[in-house]
């Protein structure tokens, strides 16, 4: 007879022990996965909070009508979503807005980014290149303008950097993680059904094969060539010269000037002054800052953190992409 008030967490009459414990290895794996997700989520919340605190540059000041220098900011990973990312769509939209505004005589692109996804970087690069034919574009590099951050800067009429700016990192990276050993250790089986020889290339559930490596290397070399060509055209340098320095190395602003990757040492005020003069304007420069973003609520912050965490998990799945990214500088 069952006692009243007793809650059973196992099927009554099961053979052996009345309580079937979860396999210890599976429990450890679950703990690692959920613990990792929590850390990623917490990290994205910190990044989002940091981004909100540093948002003062997209300031409250918007000058009155008349000739102005338009400011466009690129902060964070290019192609990333949420407060800590640089949304290429919004950046290109603002560039187009300034392009059509007759009062905007020139543009300053303020770059503080470790790079990011290839296609979004190319979208911004192409927008800058197109506008350059109509209005002068000057880049002001912050503490970091590497890889994709440099890619979008290359076509500008003039590039300013601080001596300690970290830039360069001209190259392509394609990262792959293999968790097969972890699954075997946890006694978890995985089955993949595919149609297409290369469909499971970069699957995290198996090691890379020679054919995979050849295919990925071919893609990386192709995109690397696009990067080299963009820098050569933007900076007016021979491609052979660019290839000599396009080894993925990171350069200080001071060294980058020696290599002709930047033009002058200076901050955003110097870049604004140069853009004003290049536009044929005299007197004190007037600036047009980006529209002020609406203040984010805690709900927006948490939602952005979840989206960032989901994006981080998604990027580790089989169909990840090639990156214009300086991985070691992401947290800079």
C-alpha positions in Angstrom: 0.0 0.0 0.0 1.4 3.3 -1.0 1.9 5.9 1.7 0.1 9.1 1.3 2.2 12.1 0.4 5.0 10.1 -1.1 6.2 11.4 -4.5 8.0 8.7 -6.6 10.6 9.9 -9.1 11.1 6.4 -10.6 8.8 3.8 -12.0 7.4 1.5 -9.4 8.4 -2.1 -9.8 11.5 -1.4 -11.8 14.2 -4.1 -11.6 17.3 -3.6 -9.5 17.5 -0.4 -7.6 14.3 1.6 -7.2 16.2 4.7 -8.3 17.9 4.9 -11.7 20.6 7.6 -11.4 21.6 9.7 -14.5 24.8 8.5 -16.1 27.6 10.5 -14.4 29.3 11.3 -17.7 26.1 12.6 -19.3 25.5 14.7 -16.2 29.0 16.2 -16.5 28.5 17.0 -20.1 25.2 18.7 -19.4 26.8 20.7 -16.6 29.6 21.8 -18.9 27.1 22.8 -21.7 24.8 24.7 -19.5 27.6 26.2 -17.5 29.3 27.3 -20.7 26.0 28.8 -22.0 25.6 30.7 -18.8 29.1 32.1 -19.0 28.6 33.2 -22.7 25.3 34.8 -21.7 26.9 36.6 -18.8 29.7 37.7 -21.0 27.4 39.2 -23.6 25.5 41.0 -20.9 28.7 42.6 -19.7 29.7 43.5 -23.3 26.2 45.0 -23.9 26.5 47.0 -20.6 29.9 48.2 -21.6 28.6 49.3 -25.0 25.8 51.2 -23.4 28.3 53.1 -21.2 30.5 53.9 -24.1 27.7 55.1 -26.3 28.3 58.8 -25.4 30.2 59.4 -28.7 26.9 59.0 -30.7 26.1 61.9 -28.7 23.3 64.2 -28.0 24.7 67.0 -30.2 23.3 67.4 -33.7 24.3 70.6 -35.3 21.9 73.1 -37.0 21.4 73.3 -40.7 24.3 74.2 -43.0 27.5 72.7 -44.1 28.6 69.8 -41.8 30.8 66.8 -41.5 28.8 63.6 -41.0 30.0 61.1 -38.4 29.5 57.4 -38.9 30.6 55.0 -36.2 31.7 51.4 -36.5 32.0 49.9 -33.1 32.4 46.2 -32.2 32.3 43.1 -34.3 31.1 43.8 -37.9 28.0 41.9 -38.6 27.3 41.4 -34.9 23.8 42.1 -33.5 22.9 43.9 -30.3 24.5 46.8 -28.6 28.0 45.3 -28.7 28.0 44.7 -32.5 28.4 46.9 -35.6 25.3 46.4 -37.7 26.4 46.7 -41.4 22.8 47.4 -42.6 22.4 50.4 -40.3 25.9 51.7 -41.1 25.3 51.5 -44.8 21.9 53.1 -44.4 23.5 56.1 -42.6 26.2 56.4 -45.2 23.5 56.6 -47.9 21.6 59.2 -45.9 24.7 61.4 -45.7 25.4 60.8 -49.3 22.1 62.3 -50.3 22.2 65.1 -47.8 23.6 68.2 -49.6 24.5 69.8 -46.3 26.8 66.9 -45.5 30.0 68.0 -47.3 32.2 65.1 -46.1 32.2 62.1 -43.9 34.3 60.8 -41.0 34.1 57.1 -40.4 35.1 56.4 -36.8 36.3 52.7 -36.6 36.9 50.8 -33.4 36.5 47.2 -34.4 38.4 43.8 -34.5 36.6 43.0 -37.8 34.0 40.4 -38.3 32.0 38.7 -41.0 33.3 39.0 -44.6 30.1 40.0 -46.5 29.0 42.7 -44.0 32.6 44.1 -44.1 32.4 44.2 -47.9 29.0 45.9 -47.8 30.5 48.8 -45.7 33.6 48.9 -47.8 31.6 49.1 -51.1 29.4 51.9 -49.6 32.5 53.9 -48.6 34.0 53.4 -52.1 30.9 54.5 -53.8 30.4 57.6 -51.7 34.1 58.5 -52.1 33.3 59.5 -55.7 31.0 62.2 -54.5 32.2 63.3 -51.1 35.4 63.0 -49.2 35.7 60.3 -46.6 38.2 60.3 -43.8 38.7 57.4 -41.4 39.4 58.0 -37.7 40.8 54.8 -36.1 40.1 54.3 -32.4 42.0 51.8 -30.2 41.4 49.0 -32.6 40.8 48.8 -36.4 42.0 45.4 -37.4 41.2 42.9 -40.2 37.6 43.8 -41.3 38.0 47.1 -39.4 40.9 47.9 -41.7 39.1 46.5 -44.8 36.3 49.1 -44.5 38.9 51.8 -43.9 41.0 51.1 -46.9 39.0 53.0 -49.6 38.9 56.3 -47.6 40.6 59.5 -48.9 42.6 59.7 -45.7 43.2 57.5 -42.7 44.0 58.8 -39.2 45.2 56.6 -36.4 46.8 57.1 -32.9 50.3 55.8 -32.5 49.0 53.1 -30.2 46.1 52.0 -32.4 46.1 48.3 -33.2 45.4 47.8 -36.9 46.4 45.7 -39.9 45.7 41.9 -39.4 45.1 41.7 -43.1 44.1 38.1 -43.7 41.3 35.6 -43.5 40.5 33.1 -40.7 38.3 30.0 -40.8 37.8 28.3 -37.5 36.6 24.7 -36.9 35.9 22.8 -33.7 35.6 19.1 -33.4 33.5 17.8 -30.5 33.6 14.1 -31.6 35.8 13.1 -28.7 33.5 14.7 -26.2 30.5 12.9 -27.6 32.3 9.5 -27.5 33.4 10.2 -23.9 29.7 11.0 -23.0 28.5 7.9 -25.0 26.4 10.0 -27.2 25.8 8.8 -30.8 25.4 11.1 -33.7 24.1 10.3 -37.2 24.4 12.5 -40.2 22.5 11.9 -43.5 23.5 14.1 -46.4 23.0 14.6 -50.1 26.0 16.3 -51.6 29.7 15.4 -51.1 30.7 18.5 -49.1 27.4 19.1 -47.3 28.8 18.1 -43.9 32.1 20.0 -44.4 33.0 21.7 -41.1 30.7 19.4 -39.1 31.8 19.6 -35.5 31.0 15.9 -35.2 33.9 14.6 -37.3 37.5 15.4 -38.1 38.4 17.4 -41.2 39.3 15.3 -44.2 42.0 16.2 -46.8 39.3 17.1 -49.3 37.7 19.4 -46.7 40.9 21.2 -46.0 41.6 21.7 -49.7 38.1 23.1 -50.2 38.3 25.4 -47.2 41.8 26.6 -48.1 40.6 27.4 -51.7 37.8 29.5 -50.3 40.1 31.3 -47.8 42.7 32.0 -50.6 40.0 33.4 -52.8 38.7 35.8 -50.1 42.3 36.6 -49.1 42.9 37.7 -52.7 39.8 40.0 -52.5 41.2 41.5 -49.3 44.6 42.2 -50.8 43.1 43.7 -53.9 40.8 46.0 -51.8 43.8 47.3 -49.8 45.9 47.7 -52.9 43.2 49.7 -54.7 42.2 51.7 -51.7 45.8 52.7 -50.7 47.2 53.0 -54.2 49.8 50.2 -53.5 51.0 47.4 -55.8 49.3 44.1 -54.9 52.8 42.5 -54.5 53.7 45.1 -51.8 50.4 44.5 -50.0 51.0 40.7 -50.0 54.3 41.3 -48.2 52.6 42.9 -45.3 49.3 41.0 -45.5 50.3 38.1 -43.3 47.7 38.6 -40.6 50.1 40.7 -38.5 48.9 43.3 -36.2 50.6 46.7 -36.5 50.6 49.8 -34.3 49.4 53.0 -35.8 52.9 54.2 -35.9 54.2 51.2 -37.8 51.1 51.2 -40.1 52.0 54.8 -41.2 55.5 53.5 -42.1 53.9 50.8 -44.2 51.6 53.3 -45.8 48.5 51.7 -44.4 47.5 54.9 -42.6 48.3 58.6 -43.6 48.5 60.6 -40.4 48.7 60.3 -36.6 45.8 61.9 -34.8 42.4 61.5 -33.2 38.8 62.1 -34.3 39.1 65.9 -34.0 42.0 65.8 -36.4 40.0 63.6 -38.8 37.1 66.0 -38.6 39.3 69.0 -39.4 40.8 67.2 -42.3 37.4 66.2 -43.7 36.2 69.8 -43.4 39.2 71.1 -45.3 39.1 68.4 -48.0 35.5 69.5 -48.6 36.7 73.1 -49.3 35.2 74.5 -46.1 36.8 77.1 -43.9 36.4 78.2 -40.3 35.4 75.9 -37.4 34.1 72.5 -38.5 30.5 71.7 -37.8 29.5 68.1 -37.3 26.5 65.9 -37.7 26.4 63.0 -35.3 24.4 59.8 -35.8 20.8 59.9 -34.5 20.8 59.1 -30.8 19.7 55.5 -30.2 16.7 55.0 -27.9 17.8 54.2 -24.4 17.8 50.5 -23.9 15.8 48.9 -21.1 16.9 45.9 -19.0 14.6 43.8 -21.2 16.4 45.0 -24.4 19.7 44.3 -22.7 18.8 40.7 -21.7 17.2 40.1 -25.1 20.3 41.3 -26.8 22.4 39.1 -24.6 20.3 36.0 -25.5 20.6 36.9 -29.2 24.3 37.2 -28.8 24.6 33.9 -27.0 22.4 32.2 -29.7 24.6 33.8 -32.4 27.7 32.4 -30.6 26.3 28.9 -30.5 25.1 29.2 -34.2 28.5 30.3 -35.4 30.1 27.1 -34.0 27.7 24.9 -36.0 28.7 23.2 -39.3 27.9 26.0 -41.7 30.0 28.7 -40.1 31.6 31.4 -42.3 34.9 32.9 -43.2 35.9 35.9 -41.1 37.9 39.1 -41.5 38.7 39.0 -37.8 41.5 39.4 -35.4 40.4 36.8 -32.8 43.0 37.7 -30.1 41.7 41.3 -30.1 38.0 40.7 -29.7 38.0 41.6 -26.1 40.4 44.5 -26.5 
